[in-house]
Amino acid sequence: MTIDDSATSFEGGNNTELCDATLPVDARFRALYALKQCRSLDAAKVLHKAIDSTSDSVLLQHEVLYNIGQYGFSESLATLEAVITSDKY
């Protein structure tokens, strides 16, 4: 089983806020911290989707990746390995 990077919804909300690069970084961090508490595959899907949309803030992108790792889902390993080996990040 792998994380579906095309996930666009999350019952707990916060997907739109975290991925919206037009919002101030502090608002996006609040969305991230709300997702951090969820520790579910649905929340992980939102975090995976947010990796590219957080590229405007290295700190926010770091926190997204950190939280994906902290969830500890084996489904996230491929994404984390891709980020580590990519020249893009």
C-alpha positions in Angstrom: 0.0 0.0 0.0 1.3 3.5 -0.8 0.1 7.0 -0.1 -2.0 8.4 -2.9 -0.4 11.8 -3.7 -3.5 12.9 -5.5 -5.5 13.1 -2.3 -7.3 16.4 -2.1 -9.7 16.1 0.8 -9.4 15.5 4.5 -12.3 15.4 6.8 -10.4 17.3 9.5 -10.0 20.3 7.1 -6.7 22.1 6.8 -5.8 20.8 3.4 -6.6 24.0 1.6 -4.8 26.2 4.1 -1.6 24.2 4.2 -1.3 24.0 0.4 -2.3 27.6 -0.3 0.9 29.5 -1.1 -1.0 32.8 -1.1 -1.7 32.5 2.6 0.8 33.8 5.2 3.3 31.2 6.4 1.9 31.4 10.0 -1.6 30.4 8.8 -0.1 27.5 7.0 1.9 26.5 10.1 -1.4 26.5 12.1 -2.9 24.1 9.5 0.2 21.9 9.7 0.1 21.7 13.5 -3.6 20.8 13.4 -2.8 18.0 11.0 0.1 16.9 13.2 -2.4 15.9 15.9 -4.4 13.6 13.6 -1.8 10.9 12.9 -3.9 9.2 10.3 -3.3 8.1 6.7 -5.7 10.8 5.6 -3.6 13.4 7.3 -0.5 11.9 5.8 -2.0 12.2 2.3 -2.5 15.9 2.9 1.1 16.3 4.1 2.3 14.4 1.0 0.3 16.7 -1.2 1.8 19.7 0.6 5.4 18.9 -0.1 5.6 20.7 -3.4 3.2 23.5 -2.4 5.4 24.5 0.6 8.6 25.0 -1.5 8.3 28.8 -0.9 9.3 28.2 2.8 12.1 25.9 3.5 11.2 25.8 7.2 7.5 24.9 6.4 8.6 22.2 3.9 11.0 20.8 6.5 8.2 20.6 9.1 5.9 18.9 6.6 8.6 16.3 5.9 9.4 15.9 9.6 5.8 15.2 10.4 5.5 12.7 7.7 8.4 10.9 9.2 7.1 11.2 12.7 3.8 9.5 11.7 5.9 6.4 11.1 3.7 5.0 8.3 5.6 2.5 6.1 3.4 3.9 3.2 5.4 7.1 3.4 8.8 5.6 2.9 8.8 5.9 -0.8 8.0 9.6 -0.7 10.6 10.4 1.9 13.2 8.4 -0.1 12.3 10.3 -3.2 12.7 13.7 -1.5 16.1 12.6 0.0 17.5 11.5 -3.3 16.0 14.3 -5.4 18.0 17.4 -6.5 14.7 19.3 -6.4 14.6 19.7 -2.7 
